[in-house]
């Protein structure tokens, strides 16, 4: 009897094993697989792959960061009898950029610290004007390159292309000349323009004049057209400013004459690409009237300044439309002559006529010069040396503006 029971048990054993295998496969295995999938997805794992062979567990998926990856591993290990024999959880290499004004924040994951340095160096080269924040750019051996990507990272790398395209920037330039000297700032294309500007202007401050290989093409950034203009515009010591913003809109500021304005605008035409020039110029009758003008006279500085101040108070008046010196103005000129003679033969003068501010015609210009010639002839008769005197017609300046003469229909004597 016992032997019969043994034989029956032995015969049923394969059936029990088959039943047990079927129960595990059909009842328990799906539940364990679902537990593993849920555990991974709860920790933010994407593209989850779970494969269970008996009690051997193989997992794969993409984690957003190391914290999520470690939590996912711990959750899987806590599942009953399963043992992890293959773990292919990783973090896909990724980069995100967020720009706010002149700041750029780079986030993401890369395989090595060298890769993060590659990103930093590349962006600093493309946009040296940006303040770069890479505190959230991390590296880990658990990071996997996407298909087709590899180190070293360049501007053409799959991960970098979206960021690089967003970083393209319009060039701009701002040059100021004042009592502190020349200061240059801006962002220029890396086409030799920066070095050409520094060489041409010899500015005292150029640290904030940057260049980039990632600028948008702009009409003003051609050294062949920009350099001739800036050299002429900043010739001398008068306070001036020239700027072109990132929209390509030019601005000129400072002391000027009508003649200089015309020459500047002619030089600016190929620079601006047709953009309208914003002109904040203060017009004066001549460059000799510019504030802060330095005298080129060989006279002793103190003597030259005293003579300049004395002449500044003397305007010789004429009747409207007339070039005849009145007896009263002749007497004033005769009284001025000893002052001019005292300066000696080294004195250099400019005698210029101020035309009517309401009429810039050639007739007014000729009248102004004729008046200046009358004043000059009278001074020569009084004994003034005839050499080293320039006779000119000053530019017409609107009445009431800062650079307008104190009196129209007049002649002014200036020391140069």
SULSULCOR-V907220 format. One record per helix or strand of 3 or more residues. SS is the DSSP state (H for helix, E for strand). FROM is the first residue (numbers start at 1). TO is the last residue. If there is no record, write none. Layout:
ss & from & to
SS & FROM & TO
SS & FROM & TO
This chain:
ss & from & to
H & 2 & 42
E & 46 & 53
E & 56 & 62
H & 66 & 77
E & 83 & 92
E & 94 & 100
E & 103 & 110
H & 113 & 126
E & 131 & 139
H & 158 & 166
E & 172 & 178
E & 181 & 189
H & 193 & 201
E & 209 & 212
H & 219 & 221
H & 223 & 233
E & 240 & 244
E & 250 & 256
H & 258 & 272
E & 278 & 283
H & 287 & 289
H & 301 & 312
E & 315 & 317
H & 327 & 342
E & 349 & 354
H & 362 & 381
E & 389 & 393
E & 410 & 415
